[in-house]
Amino acid sequence: MKLLYIATAERTKEIPAEWHALDLGNGQQLVCIRWRDELPELRWAERPDVIRLPHPIFQSTAVIPDEHLAVLRGRFQLDAGATVHHVIAQAAKDNPWMRVHAL
C-alpha cells in the first residue's frame, strides 16, 4: 500500500523506498510512497518538514486539516471537508502512479 505525504523537495531525496511526487508549486511536493517496512516509514515521517496525510484505508473518512488543504490547493481544487481520497483522485489524473492501490 502506498501512503501520501506533503514534504519538501529536499526531504524527498532521503526516501528509502519507491516514490512518486507532484510539485505543489510552493517548495513542497505531494509524495506517494510504497513502503516495504514500517520502521523506515516511521523514521522518515517523523521529520518536522514531513506532513503525513490520513491513511487511505484506516483513516479514509478523516478530513484533511485546513492548514494542509491550503498547501494542496496550490495545485488541486479541494473543498473544505476533503479526504485523502479527494487528493488521490486529483493527483492520479496528473500521474497514475499516485494511486495508492494498483500500479
C-alpha positions in Angstrom: 0.0 0.0 0.0 1.2 3.5 -0.8 0.8 6.4 1.6 0.7 10.1 0.9 2.7 13.0 2.4 3.5 16.6 1.9 7.2 17.2 2.0 9.9 19.5 0.8 11.8 18.5 -2.3 15.0 18.3 -0.2 13.4 15.7 2.1 12.2 13.5 -0.8 15.9 12.8 -1.6 16.1 10.8 1.6 13.2 8.4 0.9 14.5 4.8 1.2 11.6 3.4 -0.9 9.8 3.6 -4.2 8.1 7.0 -4.5 6.5 9.5 -6.9 5.9 13.2 -6.4 3.9 16.1 -7.8 5.2 19.6 -7.3 2.8 21.8 -5.3 4.3 25.0 -6.5 5.3 26.3 -3.1 8.6 24.5 -2.4 6.7 21.4 -1.4 5.6 18.2 -3.1 2.8 15.7 -2.7 4.6 12.4 -2.3 3.2 8.9 -2.7 5.5 6.3 -1.2 5.3 2.5 -1.3 6.9 1.4 1.9 8.2 -2.1 2.3 8.9 -1.8 6.1 7.3 0.2 8.9 10.4 1.4 10.6 11.8 3.4 7.7 8.4 5.0 7.3 8.2 5.9 10.9 11.7 7.5 10.9 11.1 9.4 7.7 7.6 10.6 8.5 8.5 12.0 11.9 10.7 14.7 10.4 9.3 18.3 11.1 9.1 19.1 7.3 7.0 16.0 6.5 3.2 16.0 6.8 1.6 12.6 6.8 -1.8 12.6 5.2 -4.6 10.4 6.5 -4.2 6.7 5.8 -6.3 5.7 2.7 -7.9 2.7 4.5 -7.8 3.2 8.2 -8.5 7.0 8.1 -10.4 7.1 4.8 -13.1 9.4 6.1 -10.8 11.7 8.1 -11.0 15.3 6.9 -7.7 16.9 5.9 -7.0 19.8 8.2 -7.4 23.3 6.7 -3.7 24.1 7.1 -2.8 21.1 4.9 -5.5 21.8 2.4 -4.0 25.3 2.0 -0.8 23.7 0.8 -2.5 21.3 -1.5 -4.7 24.0 -3.0 -1.7 25.4 -4.8 -2.2 22.6 -7.3 -5.6 20.9 -6.6 -9.1 22.1 -6.3 -10.1 20.9 -2.9 -13.1 22.0 -0.8 -13.3 22.1 2.9 -14.1 18.6 4.1 -11.8 16.9 1.6 -10.4 13.5 2.4 -7.3 11.8 1.2 -9.4 10.1 -1.5 -10.2 13.5 -3.0 -6.5 14.2 -3.1 -5.7 10.8 -4.7 -8.4 11.3 -7.4 -6.9 14.6 -8.5 -3.3 13.6 -8.2 -3.9 10.4 -10.2 -5.1 12.5 -13.1 -1.7 14.1 -13.4 0.3 10.9 -12.6 -1.3 7.5 -12.4 1.5 6.3 -10.1 0.0 8.5 -7.4 -2.8 5.9 -6.9 -2.4 4.1 -3.6 -3.5 0.7 -4.7 -2.8 -0.8 -8.1 0.4 0.0 -10.1 
